[in-house]
Amino acid sequence: MDTTVLSRAKINLVLDVIGKRDDGYHEVDMVMQKIDLYDEVFLKKIDQGIVLETSSKYLPVDSRNIAYQAAQLMRERFNIESGIYIHI
């Protein structure tokens, strides 16, 4: 099944890093505000792997991209053998 979702943008009005977790990520305190900008994210099931494309030349399309990382984590955690095509 093909799906397009909107990934809403936000602005961090305040962002304080308050510590580092054991997994390398940081603990943060923040005040966020949603804004009326968004990315359109198109998702499609494929036979295998993760294929990520973007209309922006500035976004990485490999494991440096958080959408790629999320897809990889979901496939591993839920033992999903099929793949996913993502276009942002």
Buried (B, 14 or more C-beta within 10 A) or exposed (E): EEEEEEEEEEEEEEEEEEEEEEEEEEEEEEEEEEEEEEBEBEBBEEEEEBBBEBEEEEBEBEEEBEBBEEBBEEBEEEEEEEBBBBBB
